[in-house]
Amino acid sequence: MVDLWLYGTRLARIAFERRSRMRLSYAEEAIDRWELGSRVFTVSQPLTTATLTPGPTAAVVEGLLPEGDALAVLRGLFGSQENLLLELGRETIGSVVAVEPDADLPLYTLDEEPAPLTESDVAARLRGLPTAPLGVSKETDVRLSLPGVQSKLPLGLVDRDYVDPSFSIPSAVILKPEPSAWPGLVDLESWGLAVLRAAGVPTPDWSIEVFDGIRTLVVHRYDRKPDADLGHRRIHQEDLCMALGVRPSQKYATSHRSKTALSHLASVVYENSATAEEDMQAFVTILVVNVAIGNADAHARNLSLLHLPDGSVRLAPAYDVIPTYHYPSHSRQLAQPVDRDVLRPESVTGAHLRAEVASWGIPGIEAALYAAYERVEHALTKTDLPLSGSPLEELLGRYERLRP
């Protein structure tokens, strides 16, 4: 069994059964604090006295863990999902902490000052990511969990020095080294974030740094904030797979009927956000940017909701915005079809976008689309594509086709 804590309150217990089946039950303390029906943990499974069945529980657990090669390596090190949660669960995405059943929440007390990492230290950790995903291995004390397939190294920050993260010093930045198979990826992702920010969409802060020759995108975590008393504060979030109660294996929508189709993503944001008008404008602008720059990896795990301690919900800043269209070997099909069945970004038109957003049935969404088009058009004139001779040049040269 594993207990989950959230914002200093015991949230739930997960009981693991045979054949990887598991069931989650919310704790009385959580219901007392936030009341029945609260969506403080996940909008797909509000607080209830009923025990969740294995399917919804699996979607929650998998939403807290890495995926792809990283998950395979970590399972080889630690075994079952139960063991993974206990090993990695003190520092997960958002504010969830996993501990042994009936254990108290670990204290944030810092036992000793962490040793600052040199440039060579950071480079060694970046090179070791294939066998030590997220910097986690049997030989290190680093224990944390982040979702996603792309190689990444979370680090803490103390007085502007990078340090290995811990429960007392949560990761404040995520380092994403340039993979040899995808040259130019760091500059392209930086450009994608710049386009979104210029279009008025909230993004995390980021920079490009080089560690012993390794070009790296350094992204500051928006779910970690300074705190005068604790030194830091964790903010809970969930990706839209978890918000829809869908397992990560279904993060790409293969048709407009898929559980992670654009209509479902839009609905879960609109129906749960405390700032729905503002967040839907951002959501539609992200959609237009993804089509315009050829981001075929904007799946449901690359959009998230923030859950604040008072139980309110809002759309998280945009992240992992990569114009994958630049790479001929990468799929050039969008992560969700537009207007029922249009999957290639170069085939999407303004008419398709109008029909898509109209199908959502959300008041004012067509006006948001018109505003998004103008915002993105302005953003593209203010940001320079970092690579010349890219297939993106032709795609961007046809932006006018997206006029609603």
C-alpha positions in Angstrom: 0.0 0.0 0.0 1.0 3.6 -0.6 -0.3 6.8 1.1 -0.5 10.0 -0.9 -0.2 13.4 0.7 -1.2 16.8 -0.9 -0.6 20.2 0.5 0.3 18.9 3.9 -2.8 16.7 4.2 -3.1 12.9 3.9 -5.0 12.6 0.6 -5.5 8.9 -0.3 -4.4 5.3 0.1 -3.6 3.1 -2.9 -4.0 -0.7 -2.3 -2.1 -2.9 -4.8 -3.7 -6.2 -5.7 -2.8 -9.1 -8.0 -2.0 -8.7 -11.7 -1.2 -5.0 -11.3 -4.7 -4.1 -10.2 -5.0 -1.2 -7.7 -7.7 0.7 -5.9 -7.6 4.3 -4.5 -9.5 5.5 -1.5 -9.6 9.1 -0.4 -8.7 9.8 3.2 -11.1 11.3 5.8 -8.6 14.1 6.4 -8.8 15.2 2.7 -12.6 15.2 2.7 -12.7 17.2 5.9 -10.3 19.8 4.5 -11.7 20.2 0.9 -15.1 18.5 1.2 -16.8 15.9 -1.0 -16.7 16.7 -4.7 -13.5 18.7 -4.5 -11.3 18.4 -7.6 -8.1 19.5 -5.7 -6.3 16.3 -6.8 -7.8 15.5 -10.2 -10.9 16.7 -12.0 -11.5 13.2 -13.3 -12.0 11.8 -9.8 -13.4 14.3 -7.3 -13.1 13.5 -3.6 -15.6 10.7 -2.7 -16.2 8.1 0.0 -16.3 5.4 -2.6 -13.2 3.4 -3.5 -12.0 4.0 -7.1 -12.0 0.9 -9.4 -8.7 -0.3 -10.9 -9.1 1.5 -14.2 -9.4 5.1 -12.9 -6.8 4.3 -10.2 -4.3 3.1 -12.9 -4.8 6.4 -14.8 -3.9 8.3 -11.6 -0.8 6.2 -10.8 0.5 6.2 -14.3 0.0 9.9 -14.4 2.4 10.3 -11.5 5.2 8.2 -13.1 7.6 8.6 -16.0 6.9 6.8 -19.3 8.8 5.3 -22.2 12.4 4.3 -21.9 12.8 6.1 -18.6 10.0 4.0 -17.0 11.5 0.8 -18.4 14.9 1.6 -16.9 13.4 2.6 -13.5 11.2 -0.5 -13.3 14.3 -2.5 -13.9 15.9 -0.8 -10.9 12.9 -0.7 -8.5 10.4 -3.2 -9.8 6.6 -2.8 -9.4 4.5 0.4 -9.6 4.1 0.2 -5.8 7.8 0.2 -5.3 8.3 2.9 -7.9 5.9 5.2 -6.1 7.6 4.6 -2.8 11.0 5.1 -4.2 10.3 8.2 -6.4 7.2 9.6 -4.8 8.6 12.2 -2.4 9.2 14.5 -5.4 6.6 14.0 -8.1 5.0 16.3 -10.6 3.0 18.9 -8.8 2.6 18.6 -5.0 1.8 14.9 -4.5 4.0 13.0 -2.0 3.9 9.2 -1.8 5.0 7.5 1.4 4.6 4.2 3.3 1.1 3.6 4.7 0.5 5.5 8.0 3.8 7.3 7.7 3.9 11.0 8.5 4.6 13.5 5.8 8.4 14.0 5.6 9.7 17.2 7.0 11.2 19.8 4.8 14.1 20.3 7.2 17.5 20.5 5.4 20.0 18.2 7.2 23.1 19.7 5.6 24.0 22.2 2.9 23.9 20.6 -0.5 27.1 20.6 -2.6 27.0 22.9 -5.6 27.4 21.0 -8.9 30.2 22.1 -11.3 29.7 22.3 -15.0 31.5 18.9 -15.3 29.1 17.5 -12.7 26.1 18.6 -14.6 27.5 17.4 -17.9 28.2 13.9 -16.4 24.6 13.7 -15.2 23.3 14.7 -18.6 25.4 12.1 -20.3 24.2 9.5 -17.8 20.5 10.0 -18.5 20.1 6.9 -20.7 20.9 4.6 -17.7 19.9 7.0 -14.9 16.7 8.6 -16.1 15.9 11.9 -14.3 19.3 11.5 -12.5 17.9 8.5 -10.6 20.0 5.4 -10.1 21.0 2.9 -7.3 24.2 4.8 -6.9 22.7 8.3 -6.2 20.3 9.7 -3.6 18.2 11.4 -6.2 14.6 10.1 -6.0 11.9 11.8 -8.1 9.4 11.3 -10.8 8.5 13.4 -13.8 6.3 12.3 -16.8 7.4 12.5 -20.4 9.5 10.6 -22.9 12.2 13.2 -23.7 15.4 12.9 -21.6 15.5 15.5 -18.9 17.5 16.2 -15.7 15.7 18.0 -12.9 18.0 20.0 -10.6 17.6 22.2 -7.6 18.8 25.8 -7.3 20.5 27.2 -4.2 21.9 30.7 -4.5 22.1 30.3 -8.2 24.1 27.1 -7.9 22.7 23.9 -9.4 22.4 21.1 -6.8 21.0 17.6 -6.8 17.3 17.7 -5.9 15.8 16.2 -2.7 12.6 16.4 -0.8 14.0 19.3 1.1 15.3 21.0 -2.0 12.8 20.3 -4.8 13.9 20.5 -8.4 13.5 24.1 -9.6 14.7 23.6 -13.2 14.5 20.9 -15.8 17.5 20.5 -18.1 16.8 19.1 -21.6 20.0 18.2 -23.5 20.1 18.2 -27.3 19.7 14.6 -28.5 22.2 13.6 -31.3 19.3 12.2 -33.3 17.5 15.6 -33.3 20.0 18.3 -34.1 18.7 21.8 -33.5 16.0 20.7 -31.0 17.1 23.0 -28.2 16.9 26.1 -30.4 13.6 25.0 -32.0 12.0 24.4 -28.6 13.2 27.7 -27.3 11.8 29.3 -30.4 8.4 27.6 -29.9 8.2 28.9 -26.4 9.1 32.4 -27.6 6.3 32.3 -30.2 3.8 31.3 -27.5 5.0 34.0 -25.1 4.8 36.6 -27.9 1.3 35.5 -28.6 0.3 36.2 -25.0 0.3 32.6 -23.7 1.9 32.1 -20.3 5.1 30.0 -20.4 7.8 29.0 -18.0 11.0 31.0 -18.0 13.8 29.3 -19.9 17.4 29.8 -21.2 19.9 27.9 -23.3 23.1 26.8 -21.6 26.1 24.7 -22.6 27.6 22.2 -20.2 30.9 20.8 -21.3 29.8 21.0 -25.0 26.2 19.8 -24.3 23.7 22.3 -25.6 20.8 22.3 -23.1 17.5 24.0 -22.7 17.0 25.0 -19.1 13.3 25.4 -18.2 12.3 26.8 -14.8 9.5 24.9 -13.2 6.3 26.8 -12.8 5.0 24.3 -10.2 7.7 25.3 -7.7 7.7 28.7 -6.0 9.9 30.4 -3.3 8.4 30.4 0.1 9.6 32.6 3.0 8.9 29.9 5.7 9.6 26.7 3.8 12.2 28.0 1.3 10.0 26.6 -1.4 6.4 25.7 -2.2 5.1 22.9 -4.4 2.1 23.6 -6.6 0.0 20.6 -7.7 -0.8 20.0 -11.3 -2.1 17.2 -13.5 -1.8 16.7 -17.3 -4.9 16.5 -19.4 -4.7 12.7 -19.7 -5.1 12.4 -16.0 -7.7 15.1 -16.0 -9.8 13.1 -18.4 -9.2 9.8 -16.5 -7.2 8.5 -19.5 -4.0 6.4 -19.3 -0.8 7.9 -20.9 -0.9 5.3 -23.6 -3.9 7.1 -25.1 -2.3 10.6 -25.1 -2.5 10.8 -28.9 -5.9 11.2 -30.5 -6.3 8.9 -33.5 -9.7 10.3 -34.4 -12.2 12.9 -33.4 -13.9 10.2 -31.3 -10.8 9.6 -29.2 -10.9 10.3 -25.5 -8.1 12.9 -26.0 -9.6 14.6 -29.0 -9.5 18.4 -29.1 -13.2 18.7 -28.1 -12.5 16.7 -24.9 -9.4 18.6 -24.0 -11.2 21.9 -24.5 -14.2 20.8 -22.4 -12.1 19.7 -19.5 -10.4 23.0 -19.4 -13.6 25.1 -19.8 -15.7 23.1 -17.3 -13.1 23.2 -14.6 -11.1 26.4 -14.9 -11.8 29.2 -12.4 -10.6 31.6 -15.2 -12.4 29.9 -18.1 -12.5 32.8 -20.6 -8.8 33.6 -20.1 -7.8 30.0 -20.2 -9.8 29.2 -23.3 -8.1 32.0 -25.1 -4.8 30.5 -24.2 -6.0 27.0 -25.2 -7.1 28.2 -28.7 -3.9 30.2 -29.1 -1.8 27.1 -28.3 -3.8 25.2 -30.9 -3.1 27.8 -33.6 0.6 27.9 -32.7 0.9 24.1 -32.8 -0.7 24.0 -36.3 1.3 27.0 -37.5 4.7 25.8 -36.4 4.1 22.1 -37.1 4.1 20.8 -33.5 3.0 17.2 -34.0 3.8 16.3 -30.4 1.2 18.4 -28.6 -0.5 15.4 -27.0 -2.7 15.4 -23.9 0.3 15.0 -21.5 1.8 18.2 -22.9 -1.1 20.3 -21.5 -1.8 20.5 -17.8 -4.1 22.0 -15.1 -2.8 23.7 -12.0 -4.6 22.9 -8.7 -4.2 25.5 -6.0 -4.5 24.8 -2.3 -8.0 26.3 -2.1 -9.2 23.7 -4.7 -9.4 26.1 -7.6 -8.2 25.0 -11.1 -6.7 26.8 -14.0 -4.7 26.1 -17.2 -1.0 25.7 -16.6 1.6 27.6 -18.6 2.5 26.0 -21.9 5.5 23.7 -22.2 7.2 21.1 -24.5 6.3 23.1 -27.6 8.5 21.6 -30.4 8.1 22.2 -34.1 8.6 18.6 -35.0 7.7 19.3 -38.6 11.4 20.3 -39.1 12.4 16.6 -38.8 11.4 14.5 -41.9 11.8 11.3 -39.8 9.3 12.4 -37.1 5.6 11.9 -37.7 4.0 14.9 -39.3 0.6 14.1 -38.1 -0.9 16.4 -35.5 -1.5 14.9 -32.0 -5.2 15.5 -32.5 -7.2 15.8 -35.8 -8.7 19.1 -36.6 -12.3 19.3 -37.9 -12.9 15.5 -37.6 -10.1 14.1 -39.7 -7.4 16.7 -40.8 -4.1 15.6 -39.4 -1.4 17.2 -41.5 -0.6 20.8 -40.3 -0.1 22.0 -43.9 -3.6 20.8 -44.8 -5.3 22.7 -42.0 -7.1 25.9 -43.0 -9.0 28.6 -41.2 -12.3 26.9 -42.2 -11.1 23.7 -40.5 -10.2 25.6 -37.4 -13.6 27.4 -37.4 -15.5 24.2 -37.7 -13.4 22.5 -35.0 -13.9 25.2 -32.3 -17.6 25.6 -33.2 -18.1 21.9 -32.5 -17.0 22.4 -28.9 -20.1 24.4 -28.1 -18.3 26.8 -25.8 -19.6 30.4 -25.7 -17.3 33.0 -27.3 -14.9 30.4 -28.6 -15.1 31.7 -32.2 -14.1 35.2 -31.1 -11.2 33.6 -29.3 -10.1 31.9 -32.5 -10.1 35.2 -34.4 -8.0 36.8 -31.6 -5.6 33.8 -31.6 -5.0 34.1 -35.3 -4.0 37.8 -34.9 -1.9 37.1 -31.9 0.0 34.3 -33.5 0.5 36.3 -36.7 2.0 39.1 -34.6 4.2 36.6 -32.7 5.6 35.1 -35.8 6.8 38.5 -37.1 8.5 39.2 -33.8 10.4 35.8 -33.5 13.0 34.6 -35.9 13.1 30.9 -36.9 16.5 29.8 -35.6 17.4 27.4 -38.4 17.7 28.2 -42.1 16.8 25.8 -44.9 14.2 24.2 -42.7 10.9 22.7 -44.0 9.3 25.0 -41.5 10.0 28.0 -43.7 7.5 26.9 -46.3 5.0 26.0 -43.6 5.3 29.4 -41.9 5.1 31.1 -45.3 1.6 29.7 -45.7 0.3 31.0 -42.4 -2.4 33.1 -44.2 -4.3 29.8 -44.9 -5.2 29.7 -41.2 -7.1 33.0 -41.3 -10.6 32.1 -39.8 
